[in-house]
Amino acid sequence: MTLKSPPLKLMKTAVFVLIVVVFGVLHQDFWNWDNPGLVFGSIPVGLAYHASYSVVAAILWAIAVKFAWPTRLEKWADGEEVD
């Protein structure tokens, strides 16, 4: 089986979509709403959570761009021959 086989590509897509959905649910950090604690002695827990969330979101989008970028459409728009 090659890496470009349709079942494997479909499974990779499904896993990535699942990760994005779970990540979207984690954005609603209701467990931190009433937490009065501080991180590093001065940063509220909710703010630290969202700062970390932003870093992970940037990494997730970088992965999406790397693996889901429509290079075929980009080649077509540049006038190059498309496979």
Long-range contacts (C-beta under 8 A, 24 or more apart in sequence): 12-67, 16-63, 16-64, 16-67, 16-68, 19-60, 20-60, 23-56, 23-57, 23-60, 26-53, 27-53, 29-53
